[in-house]
Amino acid sequence: MEPLFDARAITARLNDAVARWHETTISHDEQDIFLKLALTNQGFNFQLWHEEDKARDPHAAPEDIAACKHAIDGFNQQRNDSMERMDEFVLEGLRLGGVNADQQAPLHSETVGSIVDRLAILALKSFHMREETLREDAGEAHRRGCADKLAVLEAQQQDLAGCLAMLHDELCQGRIRFKVYRQMKMYNDPSLNPVLYGKGKPGGS
């Protein structure tokens, strides 16, 4: 069957997108469906990263912190939904490609979507750590320490991209299987969060 995605190419595009989005608006108008799904996930991680930064401003007003928290919850929900869509795409691609893994085949606990999500976060960490290596208002020790950390992050990302490529090949050959693991986020659902359906009283009333 045709490859479902190229792990190394996706990793490179995630890195490029982070750099580009710091100069322009988030966009992911791609022809390749899986790449578009991966960049959609990256977009939510990108927004999460910067909301988390704002939420840690010691001078921020309480209402601003609350607004950040609500934004973080929303982006995190969408981020998890995008991971599930990537997994659904891969499983459907395997089905259409005639790959039917034996139900006795080992079950991989980490899904394709969760690995792409980790790669997206590493792309963000690497970009911002690289910025720290260039700070003129920081001392040489700071820049050198950040350069060492950047090297570790880049190695981790390349290792993880290799793991994703290996998982892709194992899945396409039916030697391993995985399931879509639903996140079942309860805190955003007014019917499941007792503080929401109980009007602010833990446990409801």
Order of alpha helices (4+ residues) and beta strands (2+ residues): alpha-alpha-alpha-alpha-alpha-alpha
